[in-house]
Amino acid sequence: MSGPAYSAGRQWTPEEEGLLRSMAAAGESVAVIATPLKRSAASIRKRARILGIKLARVPSGLKANGK
């Protein structure tokens, strides 16, 4: 049985985990981290939780465009 054609379930490489760690340590947002990793925000949050990485929090009520 083959897996889905999209990135769900794609294994994380040590390089991707390192980039996640360094970008999170730099205070980057989940959306910014997701772009170079080509993963969803939910995937970033889940992997960070598994690895014990703290992510930057966006204050509630603020949108990505700052309005």
C-alpha positions in Angstrom: 0.0 0.0 0.0 1.5 3.3 -1.0 1.3 6.5 1.1 -0.4 9.7 0.2 1.0 11.9 -2.6 1.3 14.9 -0.3 3.8 15.6 2.5 1.8 14.2 5.4 3.8 11.5 7.0 7.1 12.5 5.4 9.9 11.7 7.8 11.9 14.5 9.4 15.6 14.6 8.6 18.2 15.6 11.2 18.9 18.7 9.0 15.2 19.7 9.1 15.1 19.2 12.9 18.2 21.4 13.2 16.7 24.1 11.2 13.5 24.0 13.3 15.6 24.2 16.4 17.7 27.1 15.2 14.8 29.1 13.8 12.7 28.6 16.9 15.7 29.7 19.1 15.9 32.8 17.0 12.2 33.6 17.8 10.8 33.0 14.3 7.1 32.4 14.0 5.6 29.1 13.0 4.6 30.5 9.6 8.2 31.7 8.9 9.6 28.3 10.0 7.2 26.4 7.8 8.2 28.1 4.6 11.8 26.8 4.1 10.9 23.4 5.6 7.9 23.1 3.1 5.7 21.8 5.9 2.4 23.0 7.4 2.2 25.1 10.5 0.5 22.1 12.3 3.4 19.9 11.3 5.9 22.4 12.7 3.9 22.7 16.0 3.6 18.9 16.3 7.3 18.2 15.7 8.4 21.1 18.1 6.2 19.5 20.8 7.7 16.1 20.2 11.2 17.5 20.4 10.5 19.8 23.4 11.1 23.0 21.4 9.4 26.2 22.5 8.0 28.2 19.7 7.4 32.0 19.6 3.9 32.9 20.5 1.8 35.4 18.6 -0.3 37.5 20.9 -4.0 36.7 20.5 -6.0 39.0 18.3 -3.1 39.8 16.0 -3.1 38.7 12.4 -0.1 37.8 10.3 -0.3 41.1 8.4 -0.2 43.1 11.7 -3.7 44.4 11.6 
